[in-house]
Amino acid sequence: MKKKPSSSSAKPVQDRSNVLPLKGEIDLHVSPSVTASLNEMIDKKPKRLVVDLSGVTYIDSAGLAALIQAMQKVEAYGGKFLLAGLQETVRSIFEISRLDQVFQIFPATDAALRE
């Protein structure tokens, strides 16, 4: 049985307004709030937008779609969309879908911020 996602799964960190830390399972039920948070951040057109996935235990196709759409929007205005901190289970989902070749993935948020 899957755990319920944390209710605070899609809020930017105050001192890092271009970092969105996600937690729990990013699935059909959570992806709309992730999309809304990403769109709010994208509206500010940050030079780089980092999604911290270190707290994510699972992501389904709806979650992947939210990330793909956000990446396309960021790249459309010339920004960089970066993922950081993928756990092994989540990394394997990206590898199986070959999205590890589409996204720029970093081991930690700090490394992505230096990109």
Stockholm file with secondary structure:
# STOCKHOLM 1.0

chainA/1-115         MKKKPSSSSAKPVQDRSNVLPLKGEIDLHVSPSVTASLNEMIDKKPKRLVVDLSGVTYIDSAGLAALIQAMQKVEAYGGKFLLAGLQETVRSIFEISRLDQVFQIFPATDAALRE
#=GR chainA/1-115 SS CCCCCCTTSSCCBTTBTTEEEEEEEESTTTHHHHHHHHHHHHTTCCSEEEEEEEEEEEECHHHHHHHHHHHHHHHHTTCEEEEECCCHHHHHHHHHTTGGGTSEEESSHHHHHHC
#=GC SS_cons         CCCCCCTTSSCCBTTBTTEEEEEEEESTTTHHHHHHHHHHHHTTCCSEEEEEEEEEEEECHHHHHHHHHHHHHHHHTTCEEEEECCCHHHHHHHHHTTGGGTSEEESSHHHHHHC
//
